[in-house]
């Protein structure tokens, strides 16, 4: 048993590494522009001004609402005769994302008031800009 403990301790240190094994998705700046896949495709531009992206995630004891006004831009190429040839690229400015929560005590209770979330994430994503400021360091 004593020879197994150091091995388990070493494995636990390796398992605690918070680095993702692979990027979840390419950064928006790395994405290629959309291209028409057919001559019949009609071009639609997404106007950022007036755009609005919303979502709702429902869990057993909370709902998370997201809203990002004036945040979408992109192009869609839609072929009405062959929808499989539709293509496009839509980008969302996540700096404009506002999150709200509705919580309840248990699964049978009513959801409470919709309240703006105080923080979008507890840990920044790799490559993302953090809005948090670092505490001042003491001079030595």
C-alpha positions, 0 to 999 in steps of 0.5 A: 500500500505504501508504494501505491501512495506516491504513485496516486499522489503523482497522478493526482497532480497530473490530473489537476492540470487545468489546461484544455487538451485541445482548443474548443473552437478557432478564434473568430479572427482565424475563421475564413469568410463565407463563400457562395456554394451556388450561383443561385444563392442570394446574399444576406448581410447581417446588420449589427445595429439593431441585431439581438442575440438571446438564449435561455438555458434551463436547469433543474434549479436555475435558468440562465438568460443571455442577451447581446444587443447590437452584437451580430455581424456576418453574411449568409448565402442562401440558395432557396432551390437547394438549402444544402448549398447554404453557407455563411459566417455569423460573428457575435461580440461576446463583450456585449453579452449580459447574463441573467439568472432566475433561481429556485430553492428546489425543483418543485418551487417557483423561479424567482426574479430575473437578476443580472449575474455579477460575473460571466465566468469564474475563470477566463477562457484561454486567449480571452480578454479578462475584464477583471483587474489584478489587485495592486502588489505591495512594494518590497 
